[in-house]
Amino acid sequence: MIQLTDIRKTFNPGTINEKLALDGVSLTMKEGDFVTVIGGNGAGKSTMLNAIAGTWPVDDGSIVIDGINVTGLSEYKRAKYLGRVFQDPMTGTAASMGIDENLALAARRGRMRGLGWGIHKKEREEYRKLLAELNLGLEDRMTSKVGLLSGGQRQALTLLMATLQKPKVLLLDEHTAALDPKTAKTVLETTQQIVSEHQLTTMMVTHNMRDAIHYGNRIIMMNEGRIILDISGVEKKNLTIEDLLHKFEEVSGEEFTNDQAILSK
């Protein structure tokens, strides 16, 4: 479903602020893979997601999604293949519009627009059903402005919007990092439910080692712009946080120093 081949990216080349962000990253994800990505600050996790999304061009390498080489495509042209949820709950929704209006925008993404009623009765019924599955009471607040929702409610809605058209690849960039632990757990459980139900090919960046191990069928660890660990199957199922830290030290030759991730133990 997605193939990265020798992706390289350097920010501010030739200056004092030069930073090698991706150093020959290669990765193949099969259809239905749910990959969690973890690593220290500056390891290249979010940079890799931005490379896939086309936020900026890569310096070298290729990106193929569902057999289509998108390396040279701009961000908006890649959008039809991707669903994305960001770390900030305020990103990805229109705060001054209603819940139903936001869902309608997501449903119409990439389609021709014309003059006519904004949301049909059949659509409202469909949105009500989808919102009810979130178990957050949003189905009874469909006309409420999204800006009035809590961070967790807004992130759950953004997740629903990102998957409404069943994207080829779902990108989750630390989408629970700004939430309290209880709300984060709810959003993660909703994520698991939606991904499993629709068999979505998913990449989830997280700073939480426990979540990285618990969710998905494959875990990747990055360091200094490279993938240094790729664990799946029975090995991932039996993995502990201590195992992960040991493997990191063994492969990289250094201690894992991301306090946020270690405290998540």
N, C-alpha and C positions, 0 to 999 in steps of 0.2 A: 504493500500500500504506500509506503514511503521509503525512499532510499537517499541517504546523504553519502556523497563520495568525496573524501579528502577536502572537506570544507575548511577554508581559512579566512580569517578576518583580523585585520589590525586597525585599531583606531588611532587617529592622529599620527600617521606614519611620518617619519623624518623630523619629528619634534621631540621636545623634552618630555612630552606627555604620551609618547608612543606606548601602546598597549596591545600585545598579542592576545586577542580574546579567544580565538578558535584556532587550534594548531593541528590541522589535518584530521578533522572529525569525520568518521565514517560510521554509518549506522543503517541497518535495514530493519524495518518494522513490517510484520505481516498484518493482513487484514484482521481486525479484532484484537490486536495486541493492546494491552493497557500497561504502558511503561511509566514507572515513576523515576524521576531524576533528582539526585541529591548531590551535594558537594559544598565546599566552603564558599565564603564570599569571594567573588571574582573568579570562580571556577569555570564559568562559561555556560551555566545552565540557561539563564534567560537569554543570553546572546544566541544560543542555539535555537531557541524558540523564535526569536526575532528573525533569524536567518531563514527559517522555514516559512514564516509569515511574510517575508519580503519587506520588513521594516526598513532595511537598507540593503544594498547589494553586497554580496560576498566578494572577496578578492580572488578566490580560486575555488575550484570544485564544482559539483553539480547537485541539484536538488530535484528529485523526481517524485511526483505524487500521483498514484494510481496510473503509472505508465506515461505520465505527461511531464516533460522536462520544464519546470517552472523557473529555472535559475534566472533567466533574463526577464521574467514577468514582474511588473510593478505590484505593490502591495494590494491595490484595489482589484487587480485582475486575478490575483491568487485567492481573494476572499471567497469566491464561489466554491472553493475546495475545502475551506477551513471554517471551523467554529473556534472562538477564542474567548476565554474569561481571564481578566486581569486581576492583579492583586488588590487594586483599589475598587471597593464596591461602587464608587461613584462613576467608574468608567464602564462604558458598554450599554448604558441606558440613557433615555432622555428624561431628566428629572421633572420637567414641567408638563410631561404628558402622562396620561393614565396608564395603568398596567395593561389594559386591553389594547391601547394604542401602541404601546411598545411591542407587544406580541405581534400585532398586525404589521408593524414595520419589519420585524424579523421574518415574518412569513412571506413578505413581498420582496425581500432582498433579491436583487438580480432580475426582477421581472419588470416588464413594461408597465408603466403607470398610465391611468386614464382618469376621466371624470366619472364620478359615481359615488354611491354611498361608501363611507369609509370602512365600516365593519358590518358585515352581514350577520343576520341572526344565527345562521349555521356556524359561522366562525366563532361567535361569542360562546355558543354551546361547547364547541371544541376547546376553546381556551379555558372555560370554566372546568372542564373535565381534567385538563392537563394541570391546572393550578391546584385542583383538589388533591392530586397525587403527591403534591409537595408536603401536604399536611401542615401548612402554615396559615391556613384561613384566608389565603389571598383570593380564593374563588368568590368570596363574599365582599371583596373590595376592588372589583375589577376596574372601576372608574376612578379609584384613588390615584392621586399623583404619586409617581414613583419616588419623588424626592421626600415623601413622608414616611417611606418604609425604613425599617432598621437595616443595618449593614448585612445581616444574615439573610433577611428576606430579599434584599436587593441582589445579593450574590446568587441566591437560588433562582431568582427571576432571570438574571443574566445567563445563568447556566441553561435554563429552559430555552431562552431566546437563541443561544449559540447552537443548540442541538435541534431546533425546530425543523430545519430542512435536512437533517441527517447528513452532516458534513463528512467528507472523506477522512478528515483528520480533525480531532478535537485537541486544542492546545490549552492547558490550564497552567497559568504562570503564578504559582504560589497563591492560588485564589482563596485560601482560607487564612493567610498570614495576618490579615488585619482584623480578624474576628476573635472573640473570646473563645476559650476552649469548648464550651458547651455548644455554641452556635457553629463553630468550625466542624464539630463532629456531625451535626445535623446536615450541613452542606456537603460534607464528604460522603455521608450515607446516601444523600440524594444523588450525588455524582455517581456513586457505585451503581445505584438503581438504574439511572438513565443509561449509563455506558453498557451495563449488562443487558438491559432490555433491548437496546438497539444495536448491540454488538459493534460499538463505535471504536475505531482505531484511535487511541488516546495517549497523549504524552502529558504527564503531570509533574511539574517542577514543585518541589517542596523542601522546606528547611527542617521538617520534622522526620527524624529517622524512623520513629515508630510507624508513622503513616506511610512512609515510603516502603516499609517492609510489609505492612498489613494490606495495602491496596495494590491491585494490579497483578499481572502474571510475570512481570519482569522488572528488575531494578537496575538502574545505571548510576554509577558514581563518576563525577567529573573532577578534574584537578588541573589547574593551569591550562585550560582550554582543550583538554584531551579527555577522552573516555578511558578510565583506567580500570573500571570494573563493570561487568555485564553479567548479571546473575538471573537465572530463570528456573522454571520447573521445580523439582523436588528440593533442590538446593535453596531456592528462594523461600519456599514454604517452611523450611526448617531453620531459616536464618534468624539470628538474634542481633541486637544492636552491638553487643560485644564482638560477635563474629565480624560484623561489618567494619567496625573500627580497626580490628586486627588485620583484616584483609587490606584496608586502606593503607595502614602503616607498612604492611608487607610489600605492596605494589609500589607505593610512592616513596618509601624510605623516610617518611616523616610522620609526625603525629597530626591527627585531625584536630584542628584548632577552632572550628566554628562553634562558638559558645552557644548560639541559639539552637543549633542542631543537637549538641551534646545535652543541653538542659531539657530537651524534649524527651529524653530517655525516661 
